[in-house]
Amino acid sequence: TVRERDFSALLSAVKSARARGIGSMYILAPTFGAPATFERNLMELAKSGNTVELHTEIRADAITPRSARLMKEAGFTSLEIGLQTLNPAALEKIGRKGDPSKQIAGIRNLLDEGLDIKAGIIAGLPGDTADEFIGTIDTLDGEGLGETIELYPLMVLPGTKIRQMAEAEKIAYQKKPPYLFLESPGFSREDIRRIRAHIEDVTGFTAGVRSLPDF
């Protein structure tokens, strides 16, 4: 399960970074926005006089105009939004709750505050299909969020829920690190190439993976 450090650890780290002249910090906390104290934490960061540029990953479905403003005031300049897909069936299958329309609204609130947003989407998830996934891309583009799209490769990592589902879902993947997804009934290898090409057409950015991750 996810284990969170006490928020005081972040305040201390930011203070130390500022004293050492460190200009930016990445907070590795995929559930940074989950605690009930989220907005209070942001206000504490803002009151601390923080000048370090902060970056993290966050769910956008609970981001209101107020919390987006507080993130800006706390020192956040960029955020990664783990959308994965906008297909409700796929989200339910992988155990991710949330309303895709609220994710889009939250991203808009963050963009309105001038934050740099990258919305990560993943092709190949169980319960999704290539056509549905292209629908995710087109929906984001239709909402004016095309330039936020980042296509991430699906990695079927040991110990994860997707790895446990792989055999039943007929997911083919590399048997050695980085365990990249290869194909499934909903996504052929040609579909993956088609999705990359479609993202490039929509966004103007290259979506292909040019090298393996650096482990």
Z-matrix of the N, CA and C atoms (Angstrom, degrees):
N
C 1 1.461
C 2 1.529 1 109.71
N 3 1.319 2 115.54 1 165.30
C 4 1.461 3 120.44 2 179.59
C 5 1.520 4 109.89 3 -75.21
N 6 1.321 5 115.62 4 131.73
C 7 1.467 6 120.92 5 176.83
C 8 1.528 7 107.85 6 -118.15
N 9 1.302 8 116.66 7 125.59
C 10 1.454 9 121.95 8 -176.67
C 11 1.523 10 110.59 9 -102.17
N 12 1.330 11 116.17 10 135.05
C 13 1.451 12 120.41 11 168.36
C 14 1.531 13 108.37 12 -69.61
N 15 1.332 14 116.11 13 153.04
C 16 1.454 15 119.05 14 175.96
C 17 1.525 16 109.43 15 -63.31
N 18 1.335 17 116.49 16 145.95
C 19 1.459 18 120.34 17 -175.86
C 20 1.528 19 112.15 18 -60.48
N 21 1.333 20 117.13 19 -26.01
C 22 1.464 21 119.98 20 178.95
C 23 1.528 22 111.32 21 -60.36
N 24 1.355 23 117.07 22 -26.89
C 25 1.466 24 120.20 23 178.31
C 26 1.524 25 110.85 24 -65.02
N 27 1.335 26 116.26 25 -37.14
C 28 1.462 27 119.51 26 178.45
C 29 1.523 28 111.16 27 -70.66
N 30 1.323 29 116.45 28 -42.33
C 31 1.467 30 119.32 29 177.53
C 32 1.524 31 110.53 30 -58.10
N 33 1.329 32 116.43 31 -42.59
C 34 1.455 33 121.26 32 179.54
C 35 1.529 34 110.98 33 -64.97
N 36 1.344 35 116.33 34 -42.08
C 37 1.460 36 120.39 35 -178.90
C 38 1.526 37 111.63 36 -65.53
N 39 1.327 38 116.23 37 -40.13
C 40 1.467 39 120.42 38 179.31
C 41 1.526 40 110.16 39 -65.72
N 42 1.319 41 116.48 40 -42.05
C 43 1.461 42 121.00 41 178.17
C 44 1.526 43 110.50 42 -61.42
N 45 1.323 44 116.61 43 -44.45
C 46 1.466 45 121.52 44 178.98
C 47 1.522 46 111.19 45 -63.68
N 48 1.341 47 116.60 46 -42.33
C 49 1.463 48 120.56 47 179.57
C 50 1.523 49 110.98 48 -61.99
N 51 1.323 50 115.99 49 -42.02
C 52 1.461 51 120.26 50 179.75
C 53 1.520 52 110.77 51 -63.27
N 54 1.332 53 116.70 52 -41.85
C 55 1.469 54 121.20 53 -179.17
C 56 1.529 55 111.61 54 -66.09
N 57 1.328 56 116.54 55 -29.61
C 58 1.463 57 121.06 56 -178.02
C 59 1.530 58 112.39 57 -92.66
N 60 1.323 59 116.58 58 2.88
C 61 1.455 60 120.35 59 177.57
C 62 1.515 61 114.49 60 77.25
N 63 1.338 62 116.99 61 19.62
C 64 1.464 63 121.20 62 177.35
C 65 1.524 64 108.63 63 -77.86
N 66 1.319 65 115.83 64 127.76
C 67 1.457 66 119.59 65 -172.44
C 68 1.510 67 115.73 66 -87.42
N 69 1.347 68 116.76 67 -24.51
C 70 1.462 69 118.43 68 -177.91
C 71 1.522 70 110.23 69 -146.93
N 72 1.326 71 115.48 70 157.02
C 73 1.456 72 121.16 71 -176.97
C 74 1.529 73 108.94 72 -144.90
N 75 1.341 74 115.38 73 136.31
C 76 1.462 75 120.36 74 174.26
C 77 1.524 76 108.81 75 -101.94
N 78 1.321 77 116.18 76 124.13
C 79 1.465 78 121.85 77 179.90
C 80 1.526 79 107.77 78 -96.09
N 81 1.322 80 116.25 79 108.32
C 82 1.455 81 120.77 80 -178.32
C 83 1.523 82 108.57 81 -82.59
N 84 1.332 83 115.38 82 86.85
C 85 1.467 84 121.08 83 -176.46
C 86 1.526 85 108.46 84 -151.62
N 87 1.337 86 117.81 85 87.16
C 88 1.467 87 120.47 86 -177.53
C 89 1.521 88 114.68 87 -58.45
N 90 1.333 89 117.55 88 -18.36
C 91 1.467 90 120.50 89 179.25
C 92 1.531 91 110.59 90 -112.22
N 93 1.324 92 116.31 91 33.02
C 94 1.465 93 120.31 92 -175.98
C 95 1.525 94 112.56 93 -55.64
N 96 1.317 95 117.12 94 -35.89
C 97 1.467 96 119.93 95 -176.95
C 98 1.511 97 114.55 96 -89.98
N 99 1.342 98 117.24 97 4.21
C 100 1.464 99 119.97 98 -174.08
C 101 1.529 100 115.65 99 -77.99
N 102 1.339 101 120.14 100 -37.09
C 103 1.469 102 119.37 101 -174.33
C 104 1.530 103 112.82 102 -59.26
N 105 1.316 104 116.01 103 148.50
C 106 1.465 105 120.90 104 177.39
C 107 1.526 106 110.67 105 -63.04
N 108 1.327 107 116.72 106 -21.85
C 109 1.468 108 121.71 107 -179.22
C 110 1.528 109 112.45 108 -89.68
N 111 1.322 110 118.35 109 12.58
C 112 1.462 111 123.15 110 -173.58
C 113 1.530 112 112.47 111 -50.38
N 114 1.344 113 117.35 112 -54.63
C 115 1.466 114 119.20 113 -176.67
C 116 1.523 115 111.13 114 -67.57
N 117 1.328 116 117.28 115 -36.72
C 118 1.466 117 119.51 116 177.59
C 119 1.524 118 110.53 117 -64.23
N 120 1.328 119 116.55 118 -38.58
C 121 1.464 120 120.25 119 176.97
C 122 1.521 121 111.18 120 -61.41
N 123 1.324 122 116.10 121 -42.76
C 124 1.465 123 120.00 122 179.28
C 125 1.523 124 111.14 123 -62.44
N 126 1.329 125 116.01 124 -40.91
C 127 1.466 126 119.30 125 179.22
C 128 1.530 127 111.35 126 -64.37
N 129 1.342 128 116.86 127 -36.65
C 130 1.463 129 120.30 128 177.09
C 131 1.523 130 110.89 129 -64.00
N 132 1.338 131 116.12 130 -41.65
C 133 1.461 132 119.86 131 177.77
C 134 1.528 133 110.60 132 -61.53
N 135 1.327 134 116.20 133 -44.54
C 136 1.463 135 120.24 134 -179.70
C 137 1.527 136 110.98 135 -63.24
N 138 1.339 137 117.42 136 -42.21
C 139 1.466 138 121.30 137 -178.96
C 140 1.524 139 112.62 138 -69.21
N 141 1.344 140 116.15 139 -21.08
C 142 1.470 141 119.51 140 -179.30
C 143 1.523 142 112.19 141 -73.74
N 144 1.331 143 115.97 142 -6.52
C 145 1.466 144 119.08 143 -179.12
C 146 1.521 145 112.39 144 75.60
N 147 1.317 146 116.11 145 28.98
C 148 1.454 147 120.73 146 -176.38
C 149 1.526 148 112.46 147 -60.01
N 150 1.335 149 116.30 148 132.05
C 151 1.470 150 122.18 149 175.58
C 152 1.531 151 111.24 150 -118.27
N 153 1.339 152 117.46 151 1.23
C 154 1.467 153 121.35 152 178.96
C 155 1.533 154 109.17 153 -81.08
N 156 1.338 155 117.20 154 129.93
C 157 1.459 156 120.11 155 177.37
C 158 1.527 157 109.14 156 -71.90
N 159 1.318 158 116.71 157 126.90
C 160 1.462 159 121.58 158 -174.91
C 161 1.530 160 111.13 159 -109.43
N 162 1.328 161 114.00 160 146.16
C 163 1.457 162 121.77 161 -179.81
C 164 1.529 163 107.28 162 -139.01
N 165 1.337 164 117.04 163 141.25
C 166 1.461 165 119.90 164 176.67
C 167 1.519 166 109.70 165 -159.80
N 168 1.319 167 116.06 166 -178.74
C 169 1.465 168 122.54 167 175.04
C 170 1.523 169 107.96 168 -110.98
N 171 1.326 170 116.63 169 142.02
C 172 1.461 171 118.88 170 -174.00
C 173 1.527 172 110.34 171 -152.76
N 174 1.313 173 116.07 172 153.08
C 175 1.466 174 121.02 173 169.50
C 176 1.520 175 107.48 174 -81.96
N 177 1.324 176 116.37 175 137.28
C 178 1.467 177 119.28 176 -174.48
C 179 1.520 178 113.54 177 -97.04
N 180 1.345 179 118.38 178 -8.02
C 181 1.464 180 118.87 179 -171.65
C 182 1.522 181 113.33 180 -68.70
N 183 1.336 182 118.17 181 -19.01
C 184 1.457 183 120.12 182 179.30
C 185 1.532 184 112.12 183 -105.36
N 186 1.328 185 117.30 184 8.02
C 187 1.461 186 120.85 185 -178.14
C 188 1.526 187 110.54 186 -82.58
N 189 1.310 188 115.28 187 113.11
C 190 1.460 189 122.55 188 178.06
C 191 1.529 190 109.03 189 -95.91
N 192 1.331 191 118.17 190 168.92
C 193 1.470 192 118.83 191 174.84
C 194 1.530 193 111.79 192 -55.13
N 195 1.344 194 117.60 193 -36.15
C 196 1.468 195 120.62 194 179.88
C 197 1.532 196 111.51 195 -66.87
N 198 1.342 197 117.31 196 -48.04
C 199 1.461 198 118.90 197 -178.18
C 200 1.526 199 111.25 198 -68.39
N 201 1.327 200 117.29 199 -31.95
C 202 1.467 201 120.01 200 175.75
C 203 1.528 202 110.01 201 -63.83
N 204 1.316 203 116.72 202 -42.50
C 205 1.474 204 120.27 203 177.92
C 206 1.520 205 111.37 204 -63.81
N 207 1.335 206 116.05 205 -40.79
C 208 1.459 207 120.03 206 179.36
C 209 1.529 208 111.60 207 -65.06
N 210 1.333 209 117.15 208 -35.65
C 211 1.458 210 119.63 209 177.20
C 212 1.524 211 110.62 210 -63.39
N 213 1.305 212 115.75 211 -41.23
C 214 1.471 213 120.34 212 177.41
C 215 1.524 214 110.23 213 -62.71
N 216 1.319 215 116.69 214 -45.58
C 217 1.463 216 120.69 215 -178.58
C 218 1.529 217 111.94 216 -66.93
N 219 1.342 218 116.89 217 -28.00
C 220 1.464 219 121.16 218 -179.26
C 221 1.524 220 112.31 219 -76.66
N 222 1.339 221 116.78 220 -14.76
C 223 1.456 222 119.60 221 177.85
C 224 1.509 223 115.49 222 114.48
N 225 1.351 224 117.68 223 3.78
C 226 1.460 225 119.60 224 178.89
C 227 1.524 226 109.94 225 -74.62
N 228 1.329 227 115.10 226 134.24
C 229 1.465 228 120.34 227 178.92
C 230 1.521 229 112.25 228 -117.81
N 231 1.329 230 116.89 229 -24.33
C 232 1.468 231 119.12 230 177.83
C 233 1.520 232 110.09 231 -146.74
N 234 1.328 233 115.11 232 151.86
C 235 1.462 234 121.02 233 -177.55
C 236 1.522 235 109.98 234 -142.63
N 237 1.320 236 115.70 235 145.41
C 238 1.454 237 121.54 236 170.69
C 239 1.528 238 107.78 237 -103.46
N 240 1.323 239 115.54 238 128.45
C 241 1.460 240 121.38 239 179.09
C 242 1.521 241 108.03 240 -107.14
N 243 1.328 242 117.64 241 115.67
C 244 1.457 243 121.11 242 -178.77
C 245 1.516 244 111.91 243 -82.79
N 246 1.330 245 116.48 244 76.24
C 247 1.469 246 119.99 245 -179.22
C 248 1.529 247 111.40 246 -69.18
N 249 1.317 248 116.90 247 -41.80
C 250 1.470 249 125.25 248 -173.97
C 251 1.530 250 111.48 249 69.71
N 252 1.324 251 117.29 250 -62.02
C 253 1.462 252 123.23 251 179.04
C 254 1.521 253 107.26 252 -164.42
N 255 1.328 254 116.31 253 161.87
C 256 1.469 255 120.53 254 174.06
C 257 1.522 256 111.33 255 -102.85
N 258 1.322 257 116.82 256 8.02
C 259 1.460 258 121.71 257 179.96
C 260 1.531 259 109.04 258 -81.86
N 261 1.349 260 118.72 259 109.83
C 262 1.471 261 121.03 260 -177.12
C 263 1.523 262 113.80 261 -57.21
N 264 1.343 263 117.62 262 -36.29
C 265 1.461 264 120.67 263 -178.86
C 266 1.523 265 111.18 264 -64.26
N 267 1.327 266 116.13 265 -41.06
C 268 1.465 267 120.21 266 179.06
C 269 1.519 268 110.78 267 -69.53
N 270 1.319 269 117.39 268 -41.19
C 271 1.463 270 120.91 269 179.29
C 272 1.526 271 110.43 270 -61.01
N 273 1.327 272 115.92 271 -42.00
C 274 1.467 273 119.76 272 179.63
C 275 1.524 274 110.69 273 -65.33
N 276 1.317 275 115.91 274 -39.16
C 277 1.463 276 120.14 275 -176.70
C 278 1.524 277 111.89 276 -65.94
N 279 1.324 278 117.59 277 -34.77
C 280 1.464 279 120.20 278 179.99
C 281 1.535 280 112.43 279 -92.74
N 282 1.336 281 115.54 280 5.75
C 283 1.456 282 119.79 281 174.03
C 284 1.510 283 115.39 282 80.17
N 285 1.332 284 116.86 283 24.90
C 286 1.468 285 120.50 284 177.57
C 287 1.526 286 108.43 285 -104.25
N 288 1.320 287 115.67 286 120.01
C 289 1.456 288 120.36 287 178.17
C 290 1.524 289 109.43 288 -92.51
N 291 1.315 290 115.08 289 162.98
C 292 1.457 291 118.94 290 177.38
C 293 1.514 292 111.48 291 132.40
N 294 1.309 293 114.94 292 157.53
C 295 1.455 294 123.14 293 -178.45
C 296 1.534 295 108.41 294 -101.64
N 297 1.345 296 118.37 295 116.38
C 298 1.463 297 120.28 296 -179.30
C 299 1.531 298 113.58 297 -54.29
N 300 1.339 299 117.03 298 -35.81
C 301 1.468 300 118.91 299 179.96
C 302 1.527 301 111.20 300 -65.63
N 303 1.350 302 116.76 301 -32.60
C 304 1.463 303 119.61 302 177.32
C 305 1.527 304 111.05 303 -73.04
N 306 1.344 305 116.56 304 -31.08
C 307 1.466 306 119.79 305 174.99
C 308 1.530 307 109.69 306 -61.51
N 309 1.329 308 115.91 307 -45.11
C 310 1.470 309 120.47 308 179.71
C 311 1.520 310 110.70 309 -63.19
N 312 1.343 311 117.01 310 -42.66
C 313 1.470 312 120.63 311 178.71
C 314 1.523 313 110.59 312 -62.04
N 315 1.347 314 116.94 313 -41.20
C 316 1.459 315 120.67 314 179.40
C 317 1.515 316 111.86 315 -64.34
N 318 1.331 317 116.77 316 -40.29
C 319 1.472 318 120.11 317 177.66
C 320 1.518 319 110.25 318 -61.78
N 321 1.325 320 116.51 319 -41.82
C 322 1.465 321 119.98 320 178.40
C 323 1.533 322 111.35 321 -60.64
N 324 1.346 323 116.22 322 -41.89
C 325 1.465 324 120.03 323 179.29
C 326 1.522 325 110.99 324 -60.57
N 327 1.333 326 116.82 325 -40.51
C 328 1.470 327 121.18 326 179.91
C 329 1.524 328 111.08 327 -69.36
N 330 1.322 329 116.40 328 -41.37
C 331 1.464 330 119.96 329 178.35
C 332 1.529 331 110.84 330 -64.11
N 333 1.328 332 116.60 331 -36.11
C 334 1.472 333 120.59 332 178.72
C 335 1.523 334 111.55 333 -61.51
N 336 1.351 335 116.87 334 -25.65
C 337 1.465 336 120.74 335 178.90
C 338 1.533 337 111.73 336 -90.24
N 339 1.331 338 116.33 337 3.01
C 340 1.458 339 119.75 338 176.19
C 341 1.515 340 114.93 339 85.56
N 342 1.338 341 118.38 340 12.71
C 343 1.458 342 120.22 341 178.81
C 344 1.528 343 110.32 342 -79.22
N 345 1.327 344 115.35 343 145.74
C 346 1.462 345 121.57 344 176.57
C 347 1.525 346 107.85 345 -82.61
N 348 1.326 347 116.79 346 120.78
C 349 1.458 348 121.48 347 -173.42
C 350 1.527 349 111.07 348 -117.55
N 351 1.324 350 115.21 349 133.57
C 352 1.454 351 121.58 350 171.05
C 353 1.528 352 107.73 351 -119.51
N 354 1.322 353 116.68 352 119.99
C 355 1.465 354 121.68 353 -179.66
C 356 1.522 355 108.43 354 -98.96
N 357 1.326 356 116.61 355 107.73
C 358 1.446 357 121.65 356 -176.71
C 359 1.523 358 111.99 357 -82.00
N 360 1.336 359 116.25 358 126.40
C 361 1.461 360 121.01 359 176.28
C 362 1.532 361 108.43 360 -123.30
N 363 1.336 362 116.41 361 150.62
C 364 1.465 363 122.01 362 -173.54
C 365 1.524 364 109.60 363 -130.04
N 366 1.320 365 116.13 364 120.68
C 367 1.463 366 121.00 365 177.45
C 368 1.523 367 110.20 366 -86.26
N 369 1.338 368 116.15 367 137.69
C 370 1.449 369 120.83 368 175.16
C 371 1.507 370 115.62 369 110.23
N 372 1.319 371 117.68 370 1.80
C 373 1.459 372 120.19 371 -177.69
C 374 1.529 373 111.32 372 -65.20
N 375 1.335 374 117.77 373 144.68
C 376 1.468 375 120.72 374 176.14
C 377 1.528 376 110.67 375 -56.60
N 378 1.323 377 115.97 376 138.27
C 379 1.459 378 120.21 377 179.91
C 380 1.509 379 114.15 378 88.40
N 381 1.337 380 117.02 379 -8.80
C 382 1.455 381 121.58 380 178.30
C 383 1.523 382 108.78 381 -103.10
N 384 1.314 383 116.68 382 164.82
C 385 1.459 384 121.92 383 173.89
C 386 1.517 385 108.32 384 -134.87
N 387 1.319 386 116.43 385 164.88
C 388 1.460 387 120.10 386 -179.70
C 389 1.530 388 111.27 387 -59.98
N 390 1.331 389 117.26 388 -43.26
C 391 1.464 390 119.70 389 -178.58
C 392 1.523 391 111.30 390 -67.43
N 393 1.344 392 116.93 391 -40.00
C 394 1.465 393 119.98 392 176.87
C 395 1.527 394 110.00 393 -63.98
N 396 1.336 395 116.67 394 -38.71
C 397 1.452 396 120.33 395 -178.51
C 398 1.527 397 111.38 396 -67.99
N 399 1.315 398 116.23 397 -38.44
C 400 1.465 399 119.27 398 174.71
C 401 1.533 400 109.56 399 -63.51
N 402 1.350 401 115.87 400 -32.40
C 403 1.463 402 119.71 401 173.97
C 404 1.519 403 111.68 402 -62.26
N 405 1.350 404 117.98 403 -37.53
C 406 1.466 405 121.68 404 175.06
C 407 1.521 406 110.50 405 -59.54
N 408 1.331 407 116.31 406 -46.58
C 409 1.471 408 121.35 407 179.64
C 410 1.525 409 110.34 408 -60.57
N 411 1.328 410 116.26 409 -46.38
C 412 1.467 411 120.51 410 -177.31
C 413 1.526 412 111.59 411 -67.70
N 414 1.336 413 117.02 412 -35.05
C 415 1.461 414 119.74 413 177.14
C 416 1.519 415 110.73 414 -64.45
N 417 1.326 416 116.71 415 -46.60
C 418 1.467 417 120.00 416 178.70
C 419 1.523 418 110.76 417 -61.21
N 420 1.327 419 116.15 418 -43.11
C 421 1.464 420 119.46 419 179.63
C 422 1.519 421 110.62 420 -65.32
N 423 1.346 422 116.77 421 -40.39
C 424 1.457 423 120.51 422 179.09
C 425 1.514 424 113.31 423 -64.66
N 426 1.341 425 116.10 424 -25.50
C 427 1.470 426 121.28 425 177.41
C 428 1.525 427 111.57 426 -87.11
N 429 1.326 428 116.32 427 5.87
C 430 1.471 429 119.95 428 -179.58
C 431 1.513 430 113.56 429 79.05
N 432 1.339 431 116.89 430 20.06
C 433 1.467 432 121.42 431 -176.24
C 434 1.526 433 111.79 432 -111.97
N 435 1.322 434 117.12 433 17.17
C 436 1.459 435 120.79 434 -177.43
C 437 1.519 436 112.99 435 -56.65
N 438 1.334 437 117.01 436 -38.96
C 439 1.465 438 119.95 437 -176.24
C 440 1.528 439 112.83 438 -74.47
N 441 1.331 440 117.83 439 -7.68
C 442 1.470 441 120.00 440 177.36
C 443 1.530 442 111.55 441 -88.82
N 444 1.325 443 118.05 442 -10.81
C 445 1.472 444 121.51 443 -172.00
C 446 1.523 445 111.79 444 -69.47
N 447 1.325 446 115.60 445 131.74
C 448 1.462 447 122.42 446 169.49
C 449 1.524 448 107.71 447 -129.86
N 450 1.328 449 116.71 448 123.35
C 451 1.457 450 121.38 449 179.10
C 452 1.522 451 109.54 450 -90.09
N 453 1.329 452 115.63 451 120.70
C 454 1.458 453 121.07 452 178.42
C 455 1.522 454 109.72 453 -106.14
N 456 1.338 455 117.57 454 144.53
C 457 1.459 456 119.52 455 175.41
C 458 1.523 457 110.34 456 -74.36
N 459 1.314 458 116.51 457 143.74
C 460 1.461 459 120.56 458 174.25
C 461 1.527 460 108.20 459 -80.54
N 462 1.318 461 116.20 460 125.20
C 463 1.454 462 121.39 461 175.80
C 464 1.529 463 108.19 462 -112.40
N 465 1.327 464 116.56 463 122.89
C 466 1.463 465 122.20 464 -176.05
C 467 1.537 466 107.35 465 -90.13
N 468 1.319 467 114.73 466 78.57
C 469 1.458 468 121.07 467 -170.70
C 470 1.521 469 112.67 468 -79.20
N 471 1.338 470 117.19 469 144.16
C 472 1.469 471 120.52 470 175.30
C 473 1.528 472 110.65 471 -57.87
N 474 1.323 473 115.40 472 140.80
C 475 1.457 474 120.28 473 176.92
C 476 1.507 475 114.90 474 87.36
N 477 1.340 476 117.56 475 -3.14
C 478 1.464 477 120.25 476 -179.12
C 479 1.525 478 110.85 477 -97.60
N 480 1.317 479 115.19 478 162.93
C 481 1.465 480 120.71 479 179.58
C 482 1.523 481 110.72 480 -62.79
N 483 1.334 482 117.03 481 -38.81
C 484 1.464 483 119.66 482 -178.63
C 485 1.525 484 110.66 483 -65.96
N 486 1.336 485 116.92 484 -36.10
C 487 1.467 486 119.44 485 177.20
C 488 1.535 487 110.07 486 -63.10
N 489 1.332 488 115.73 487 -39.39
C 490 1.458 489 120.11 488 178.98
C 491 1.532 490 111.54 489 -66.17
N 492 1.348 491 116.27 490 -28.66
C 493 1.460 492 121.20 491 -178.18
C 494 1.528 493 112.52 492 -88.44
N 495 1.323 494 117.35 493 -11.47
C 496 1.460 495 121.62 494 -168.07
C 497 1.528 496 113.56 495 -56.35
N 498 1.323 497 116.87 496 -45.89
C 499 1.459 498 119.29 497 -176.67
C 500 1.529 499 111.48 498 -66.17
N 501 1.327 500 116.65 499 -46.85
C 502 1.470 501 120.41 500 -179.19
C 503 1.526 502 111.48 501 -64.87
N 504 1.343 503 116.70 502 -33.79
C 505 1.465 504 120.98 503 -178.18
C 506 1.529 505 112.34 504 -88.68
N 507 1.352 506 116.38 505 -0.21
C 508 1.468 507 122.22 506 -179.83
C 509 1.535 508 111.50 507 57.59
N 510 1.332 509 115.28 508 44.57
C 511 1.460 510 121.53 509 178.41
C 512 1.532 511 108.84 510 -89.44
N 513 1.327 512 116.17 511 123.89
C 514 1.466 513 121.27 512 175.61
C 515 1.530 514 108.23 513 -95.85
N 516 1.324 515 115.75 514 136.05
C 517 1.467 516 120.23 515 -177.85
C 518 1.520 517 109.27 516 -150.79
N 519 1.320 518 116.00 517 162.90
C 520 1.457 519 121.12 518 177.45
C 521 1.527 520 109.66 519 -63.74
N 522 1.317 521 116.63 520 136.16
C 523 1.461 522 120.42 521 -177.59
C 524 1.529 523 112.71 522 -85.24
N 525 1.315 524 116.25 523 -4.75
C 526 1.458 525 121.40 524 176.38
C 527 1.526 526 109.10 525 -123.73
N 528 1.344 527 118.20 526 159.08
C 529 1.470 528 120.33 527 179.23
C 530 1.530 529 110.08 528 -53.63
N 531 1.354 530 118.32 529 141.47
C 532 1.470 531 125.80 530 8.56
C 533 1.531 532 115.40 531 -91.65
N 534 1.339 533 119.49 532 21.89
C 535 1.468 534 123.81 533 174.35
C 536 1.529 535 112.63 534 58.62
N 537 1.328 536 116.47 535 40.38
C 538 1.460 537 120.08 536 -177.23
C 539 1.528 538 111.90 537 -66.34
N 540 1.327 539 115.08 538 139.56
C 541 1.461 540 122.61 539 173.54
C 542 1.525 541 109.21 540 -59.46
N 543 1.335 542 117.00 541 139.20
C 544 1.456 543 121.50 542 178.26
C 545 1.520 544 112.00 543 -111.41
N 546 1.341 545 116.91 544 -52.63
C 547 1.457 546 120.00 545 178.37
C 548 1.523 547 109.95 546 -167.93
N 549 1.341 548 115.04 547 166.23
C 550 1.466 549 122.22 548 178.04
C 551 1.525 550 107.07 549 -155.88
N 552 1.332 551 118.61 550 174.69
C 553 1.467 552 119.27 551 178.26
C 554 1.530 553 113.24 552 -56.67
N 555 1.324 554 117.55 553 -29.67
C 556 1.463 555 120.44 554 -178.78
C 557 1.507 556 114.60 555 -90.85
N 558 1.340 557 117.08 556 -14.39
C 559 1.463 558 121.76 557 -175.77
C 560 1.531 559 109.62 558 -140.60
N 561 1.326 560 116.34 559 110.72
C 562 1.456 561 119.69 560 173.19
C 563 1.532 562 108.68 561 -85.57
N 564 1.318 563 116.07 562 169.35
C 565 1.473 564 119.42 563 176.78
C 566 1.532 565 110.20 564 -62.67
N 567 1.320 566 116.01 565 -35.99
C 568 1.457 567 119.50 566 176.85
C 569 1.528 568 110.93 567 -66.27
N 570 1.345 569 117.58 568 -36.40
C 571 1.464 570 120.99 569 176.55
C 572 1.528 571 111.40 570 -59.44
N 573 1.341 572 116.57 571 -41.64
C 574 1.462 573 120.00 572 -179.95
C 575 1.522 574 109.89 573 -62.65
N 576 1.329 575 117.16 574 -42.29
C 577 1.472 576 120.17 575 177.01
C 578 1.531 577 110.44 576 -63.94
N 579 1.343 578 115.82 577 -39.22
C 580 1.473 579 120.05 578 179.81
C 581 1.529 580 110.97 579 -65.26
N 582 1.322 581 116.46 580 -38.56
C 583 1.467 582 120.93 581 179.33
C 584 1.523 583 110.46 582 -65.39
N 585 1.338 584 116.51 583 -44.30
C 586 1.467 585 119.50 584 178.16
C 587 1.527 586 110.92 585 -60.32
N 588 1.335 587 116.19 586 -43.79
C 589 1.457 588 120.25 587 -179.87
C 590 1.532 589 110.58 588 -63.94
N 591 1.341 590 116.50 589 -38.90
C 592 1.466 591 120.20 590 -179.23
C 593 1.531 592 110.82 591 -65.64
N 594 1.335 593 116.66 592 -41.06
C 595 1.463 594 119.70 593 178.24
C 596 1.525 595 110.25 594 -63.05
N 597 1.327 596 116.75 595 -40.38
C 598 1.457 597 119.62 596 178.32
C 599 1.522 598 111.09 597 -63.92
N 600 1.333 599 117.04 598 -38.43
C 601 1.467 600 120.66 599 177.80
C 602 1.526 601 111.39 600 -65.48
N 603 1.343 602 115.94 601 -40.35
C 604 1.462 603 121.20 602 -176.32
C 605 1.528 604 112.21 603 -74.80
N 606 1.334 605 116.16 604 -43.50
C 607 1.467 606 120.24 605 -171.84
C 608 1.519 607 114.38 606 -101.04
N 609 1.330 608 116.47 607 -24.50
C 610 1.459 609 119.48 608 -174.59
C 611 1.515 610 112.74 609 84.08
N 612 1.350 611 116.89 610 0.78
C 613 1.455 612 121.17 611 -179.84
C 614 1.518 613 110.60 612 -105.89
N 615 1.331 614 116.82 613 146.65
C 616 1.457 615 121.58 614 176.89
C 617 1.510 616 110.08 615 -69.96
N 618 1.335 617 116.96 616 129.24
C 619 1.457 618 121.57 617 -176.96
C 620 1.528 619 112.00 618 -107.07
N 621 1.302 620 118.28 619 -4.46
C 622 1.448 621 120.88 620 -177.83
C 623 1.518 622 112.01 621 -74.29
N 624 1.330 623 116.03 622 151.90
C 625 1.460 624 121.25 623 175.49
C 626 1.521 625 107.07 624 -90.06
N 627 1.319 626 117.29 625 113.89
C 628 1.468 627 120.99 626 -174.10
C 629 1.524 628 112.73 627 -88.74
N 630 1.320 629 117.46 628 -17.02
C 631 1.459 630 119.65 629 179.80
C 632 1.520 631 108.47 630 -152.20
N 633 1.332 632 115.60 631 161.32
C 634 1.461 633 119.70 632 177.50
C 635 1.520 634 110.31 633 -72.72
N 636 1.325 635 118.06 634 152.00
C 637 1.469 636 120.30 635 175.51
C 638 1.521 637 110.84 636 -57.59
N 639 1.321 638 116.41 637 147.50
C 640 1.466 639 121.90 638 179.81
C 641 1.506 640 109.71 639 -87.58
N 642 1.337 641 116.37 640 106.03
C 643 1.461 642 120.73 641 178.36
C 644 1.526 643 111.50 642 -93.48
